[in-house]
Structures are given as C-alpha cells and as structure tokens.
Amino acid sequence: MKVGVLLSGCGVSDGSEIHESVLILLALAKAGAEAVCIAPDIDQHHVINHLTGEEMPEKRNVLVESARIARGKITPLDQVNINELDGLALPGGFGTAKNFTKWAFEGANGEIHEGVKQLIWAMIHADKPIAAVCMSPTTIAKALEGSGIKAILTVGNTEKHSLYDIKGISDAMESIGAKAVMCDNADVIEDDVNNIVSSPCYMMDVSIVEVYRGIQKTISMLVEMITLQAESEGD
C-alpha cells in the first residue's frame, strides 16, 4: 500500500506543519503503508522567520524545503503517477494556504496551483481515498470548486479555543461548494461518498499528544478506506 504525502514546504508559517507531517509519516509506517513524499517544484510565496514571525528577504523552493521532512526522498509533483498511489495525505501548515493556494491572503477567491488541483482531482475521480488535516481541507475545497462534488470537510469547531477564525474559514469553504462540519481535534470527519477524511489537529489550540491522537484516527480510517476499496475492486 502506497500513500502520497503532499508537502508544501517545511515550517508551520510558510510550509508544511512539521509535527503533523512527521506524525502522518509515523502513523502510515505503523499501519504498514509506504509513504511517498511529494511536493511541487515552485518557489514559496515567502519565507518566515519562525523565531520572530517576521518575513525574511530571501527565496526558498517548496520541493527543496519539503525534502528536509522527507529526508531527501521526495518526488516532484509533475513526476507523480497516481496509478502507483493507493491514497493521498495532506498535512496542514500555512504552506497549503500560501504555496498551494492563496487562501491565506485572498480567502476562497485565491487561485490554486494547477498541479495540486489536478492531483486531487485525479485521486477523487479514481476513487482513491484522501486524508486532509489542519488547514489542508481548504485546499481540497478549492480543488473541487465548480466540480459539483460537495466534499464534507472540517477545520475544527467554534466551541474550543483556536488561534484561527474557524467559522470564517468554514463559511468560505461552503461558499465554494464544500460542506463544512464542526469537529473536535481528537475526532475525524468521514465523507464516505467522496472517500475523504479530515481532522482539525493544530487548527485548535491543543498539544502534540492530542494532535497525534487525531492523526492516528485519521490515518487509520484512510488505510481502512484503501483496504475496502482494494477489496471491492477485487470482487
């Protein structure tokens, strides 16, 4: 079983959230799945100093930065063959909303990277399951905008403390065709029609232990969906 892990850089403020990325890789390995790390060969929108939160006057490449998390073993997005993948997982981090889309700056009206959109479309149309955590459900919603596919997704809930505008992000996802569902960080939302699972993780103000619980559940459900899909195709 091979699962693509789509990375958007290295660092919560300008790339993939590192904890979530590593915990997804760990959960996949523990489930017996092979992770195939993927990233587009593009410049980051910008570079953030994670010590000060300030923008830095330099350029970095999403593929090169993502290779830090993948320990160098990474496939450029334009070389991915989805026939070799059984599923796809998207960590969060604001790279998904800055490098894959422009959601962080323009909300739901921002553009999406065409290669990212095509990968998600290809997985959906091949009935291959997708897992999206933290901010990455916004990329799923944007990829499916105008398709008539009403994906059920979550970025958290408004009852627990969050550093982000959960209601505003949820409303924006709904404005482009998704169905946004409130969800606790330790829970998972399953869209069994479109084979998508999502969980809030660090969209809520929680510990790494709680994030791992959510990721374990999410990846467990992803692997189960892949297994059931394979069994149905074998009948």
C-alpha positions in Angstrom: 0.0 0.0 0.0 1.5 3.4 -1.1 0.2 6.7 0.2 1.3 10.0 -1.3 2.1 12.7 1.3 1.8 16.1 -0.3 4.1 18.6 1.3 4.1 22.4 0.9 7.5 23.3 2.4 9.0 23.0 5.9 7.6 25.1 8.7 4.1 25.9 10.0 4.1 29.6 8.9 5.3 29.2 5.3 5.2 25.4 4.5 4.0 22.1 5.9 3.4 21.9 9.7 6.4 19.7 10.7 4.8 17.9 13.7 1.7 17.0 11.6 3.9 15.9 8.6 6.1 13.6 10.8 3.2 12.2 12.7 1.4 11.3 9.5 4.6 9.6 8.3 4.8 7.7 11.6 1.1 6.7 11.5 1.4 5.4 8.0 4.5 3.4 8.8 2.8 1.9 11.9 -0.2 1.0 9.7 2.1 -0.8 7.3 1.8 1.7 4.5 4.6 3.1 2.4 4.7 6.9 2.3 5.6 8.6 -0.9 6.5 12.2 -0.2 5.5 14.7 -2.9 6.0 18.4 -3.5 5.8 20.9 -6.4 9.0 22.4 -7.7 8.0 26.0 -7.1 9.1 29.0 -5.1 7.4 29.5 -1.7 5.2 32.6 -1.5 7.5 34.0 1.1 9.9 32.9 3.9 9.0 33.4 7.5 11.5 33.6 10.4 9.8 31.2 12.8 11.7 32.7 15.8 10.3 36.2 15.3 7.3 35.7 12.9 8.7 38.2 10.5 9.1 37.8 6.8 12.7 37.3 5.6 14.3 38.8 2.4 15.1 35.5 0.7 13.6 32.8 -1.6 13.1 29.2 -0.9 11.8 26.3 -3.0 8.9 24.2 -1.9 10.4 20.9 -3.2 13.8 21.6 -1.6 12.3 22.6 1.7 9.9 19.6 1.8 12.9 17.3 1.2 14.0 18.3 4.7 11.0 16.5 6.1 11.3 13.6 3.7 15.0 13.1 4.5 15.7 13.8 0.8 13.5 11.0 -0.6 10.8 13.1 -2.4 9.1 13.0 -5.8 8.4 16.2 -7.7 4.7 16.7 -8.2 4.9 16.7 -12.0 6.5 13.3 -11.9 3.8 11.6 -9.8 2.0 8.6 -11.4 -1.3 8.3 -9.5 -1.6 4.7 -10.7 1.2 3.9 -8.2 -0.6 5.5 -5.3 -3.4 4.0 -3.3 -4.3 7.1 -1.3 -3.1 10.7 -0.5 -2.5 12.5 2.8 -2.1 16.3 3.2 -0.6 17.7 6.4 -1.5 21.2 7.4 0.6 24.3 7.9 0.1 27.6 6.1 2.1 26.5 3.1 -1.1 24.8 2.0 -2.8 28.2 2.1 0.2 30.2 0.7 2.0 27.9 -1.7 -0.8 25.5 -2.9 -3.5 28.2 -2.8 -3.6 31.9 -1.9 -6.3 31.3 0.8 -4.1 33.0 3.5 -4.2 36.3 1.5 -7.4 36.2 -0.6 -9.6 33.6 1.1 -11.6 31.3 -1.1 -11.2 33.6 -4.1 -7.4 32.9 -4.3 -6.0 30.7 -7.1 -4.9 27.1 -6.6 -1.7 25.6 -8.1 -2.8 23.7 -11.2 -0.7 20.6 -10.4 -2.1 20.3 -6.9 -5.6 20.7 -8.2 -5.0 18.0 -10.9 -3.6 15.6 -8.4 -6.6 15.9 -6.1 -9.0 15.7 -9.0 -7.2 12.6 -10.3 -7.4 10.9 -6.9 -11.1 11.7 -6.5 -12.0 10.5 -9.9 -10.1 7.3 -9.4 -12.0 6.7 -6.1 -8.7 6.8 -4.2 -9.1 8.0 -0.6 -7.7 11.3 0.7 -6.9 12.4 4.2 -6.6 16.1 5.0 -5.7 17.7 8.4 -5.5 21.1 9.9 -5.7 23.8 7.1 -5.3 21.4 4.2 -9.1 20.8 3.8 -9.3 24.3 2.3 -7.0 23.1 -0.5 -9.4 20.1 -1.1 -12.3 22.5 -1.2 -10.6 24.8 -3.6 -9.5 22.0 -5.9 -13.1 20.8 -6.1 -14.6 24.2 -6.6 -17.1 24.2 -9.5 -16.9 20.4 -9.9 -20.3 19.7 -8.4 -18.6 17.5 -5.8 -19.8 18.5 -2.3 -16.9 17.3 -0.1 -17.6 17.1 3.6 -14.7 18.6 5.4 -13.6 20.1 8.7 -11.1 22.7 10.1 -12.3 22.4 13.7 -15.1 23.9 15.8 -16.1 27.1 17.4 -16.5 25.7 20.9 -12.9 25.1 21.8 -10.2 27.7 21.8 -8.5 28.3 18.5 -6.0 30.8 17.2 -7.8 31.0 13.9 -11.2 32.0 12.6 -12.8 28.6 12.3 -16.3 30.0 11.5 -14.9 32.3 8.8 -12.8 29.5 7.2 -15.7 27.1 7.3 -18.1 29.6 5.8 -15.6 30.3 3.0 -15.3 26.6 2.2 -19.1 26.4 2.0 -19.1 29.4 -0.4 -17.2 27.4 -3.0 -19.2 24.2 -2.7 -17.9 22.2 0.3 -19.9 21.2 3.3 -18.0 22.3 6.5 -18.7 20.4 9.6 -17.7 21.3 13.2 -15.3 18.7 14.7 -13.2 18.3 17.9 -9.5 18.0 17.4 -9.5 14.3 18.5 -12.2 13.4 16.1 -12.4 12.7 12.4 -15.0 13.6 9.8 -15.6 11.0 7.1 -17.0 11.7 3.7 -17.8 8.2 2.6 -19.3 9.3 -0.7 -16.0 11.0 -1.9 -13.6 8.9 0.2 -12.2 11.9 2.2 -11.3 12.0 5.9 -10.3 15.2 7.7 -9.4 16.3 11.2 -8.5 19.7 12.8 -5.2 18.9 14.5 -3.3 22.2 15.1 -6.2 24.4 13.9 -7.3 24.0 17.5 -5.1 25.2 20.5 -4.0 21.7 21.5 -0.9 19.7 22.5 1.2 17.5 20.2 -0.3 14.4 22.1 -3.8 15.5 21.1 -2.7 16.1 17.5 -1.2 12.7 17.3 -4.5 11.1 18.5 -6.4 12.9 15.7 -3.8 11.9 13.1 -3.7 8.3 14.3 -7.5 8.1 13.8 -7.4 9.9 10.5 -4.7 7.6 9.0 -6.3 4.5 10.4 -9.5 5.5 8.6 -7.6 6.3 5.5 -5.9 2.9 5.5 -9.2 1.2 6.2 -10.8 3.0 3.2 -7.9 2.0 0.9 -8.3 -1.6 2.1 -12.0 -1.7 1.5 -11.5 0.0 -1.9 -9.0 -2.7 -2.9 -11.3 -5.5 -1.7 -14.3 -4.1 -3.7 -12.1 -3.9 -6.9 -11.0 -7.5 -6.3 -14.5 -8.8 -6.2 
